[in-house]
Amino acid sequence: MTSAPDRLLRRLEWKVIRRLDGRLQGAYRTVFRGTGIDFAALRPYTPEDDVRHIDWNVTARLDEPHVRQYTEDRDLTAWLVLDQSASMRFGPVEHGKDSVLSELAVCLARLFTHGGNRVGAILYDNGIQRVIPARTGRNHVLHLAQEITKPLAPGPKNSATTDLDAMLRLAWATVRRRSLIFVISDFISDADWEPALTRLSLRHEVVAIRVVDPMELDLPDLGLVLIEDSETGEQLLADTSDPLFQQRLRAQVEARETAVTSAMRRSGATTHTVGTHEDLTDALVGMVQHSKRRRA
């Protein structure tokens, strides 16, 4: 009998791999940048470049910043840093934020191991952290799928949201070799996670994927409802039909969105936002196309 992770992987292979094969050009296993030591060429500096690659002698001679390009290694190690906190369990059971995270993570693992690259994962909640070493192969992807979709034991609620700063510091301590790191989260946290994400981006190529649900951005008029914070357990009786409540809520949402977007941009990571209502294939193709434009 086929296991649940195997069924998930087969479904994702059919929905994503088969459809992506016809939409990506060439060997997409190296669409994202790897590492290398062989010098290839010089070109003018752009804001997206790593400052460590600036050739200061050429910059001084031409009075314009130039960076050194290197031949990329064919092998690539990718890491999935996954936020599995309570806030990620928001949304419909069949297609909530946690479901999108699981499908997205397994798709990325399948895409990279398909080209022989290694993929590891860091699964993080405030009270539970699991590190899956980077390996390749179909059996490893099945193992990843099983671990990612495994229900977590409910932990005690406390007065704090997810400590994303601790999650990113764990990634920094775990991933020593320069790698491609995908951080998948809703980036809802009281802790200041920007410095940790910035430091991670200085060593690795970091792709920060923010998963959001439309209900988080625009709460519809549902009348009198009891709202509970899934992480802290705090409850609030709110009249969603009250114009003043809606006005204050929109102001807080706008302030939060501005702060998160600004912090992600300043960190130097490549950022994407995926809604729970979006088609996963389109989202993945958009990420790959964005990476191709950066390389060009």
Residue, then its C-alpha position, 0 to 999 in steps of 0.5 A: m500500500t502506498s504511503a501518504p508521503d508517497r502519494l503526496l510526492r506522486r501528486l506533486e510530481w504530476k502537478v508540478i514537475r510535469r508542468l514545469d518541465g515544459r515551462l523552464q528552459g534548460a537544466y533548471r537545477t542550476v537556475f539558482r546560483g551555486t558556489g565556485i572558485d574559477f574566475a569567469a568575467l568582470r561586469p558592473y556592480t548592481p545593487e543585488d550583487d554580493v559586495r564580497h565579489i567587488d574587484w577593488n583594483v578594477t573599481a579604483r582604475l575605472d572609477e566604477p564598481h565592478v564585480r568578479q563573476y565565477t564559474e558556478d559548481r554544478d552541484l548545489t546544496a539547498w536548505l529549507v528553513l520551515d516555520q511550523s508555528a501555530s500561526m502557520r496553521f491559519g486558514p482552511v484545513e485543505h489549503g491553509k498556510d501550513s498546507v501551502l508550506s508543505e506542498l511548496a517545500v516538497c516541490l522545491a525538494r523534488l525540483f532540486t534532487h531531480g538534478g542530483n542536488r542535496v536538500g536539507a531541512i530545518l523544521y522550527d516551532n518555539g518548543i520543537q526543532r528538527v534538523i534533517p541533514a542534506r541528502t539527495g534521492r527520491n527516498h530522501v524526498l519521501h523522508l522529507a515529505q513525511e517529516i514535514t507533514k507529520p502533525l506536531a504535538p500541541g505545545p503550551k501557549n505562551s505570551a509570545t509569538t514565534d521567535l523567528d530570530a531564534m529560527l534564523r540563528l539556528a539556520w546560521a549555526t546549522v548550515r556551514r557551507r555556502s548554500l541556497i536557503f529557502v526561508i518559508s514563513d508568514f514572518i509574524s513574530d514579536a522578535d526582531w528577525e531582520p539582523a539574523l536574516t541579514r547575516l544569513s544573506l551575507r553568507h548564503e543565497v537566501v530566498a525568503i518566501r512569505v505565506v499569507d492568507p487573504m483573511e489576514l489582510d482583509l477581514p470581511d464583515l462577519g458580525l460579532v465573532l470571537i477571535e483567538d490568537s493561535e500562538t498566545g491563546e489570547q481571545l478577543l470579542a470583536d464586532t467586525s461590522d463596526p466601521l471603527f474596528q475595520q478602520r483600526l484593523r486596516a491601519q494595523v495591517e498596513a503598518r505590519e505589512t510595511a514593516v515586514t516588507s521593508a525588513m525583508r528588502r533591507s536584509g538583502a534576501t530575495t523575497h516572494t509572497v505566496g497567497t493560499h489562494e494562488d496556484l502553486t505552479d504559477a508561484l514556482v514559475g514566477m520564482v524561477q523566472h525572477s531568479k533568471r532575470r537576476r542572473a541575466 
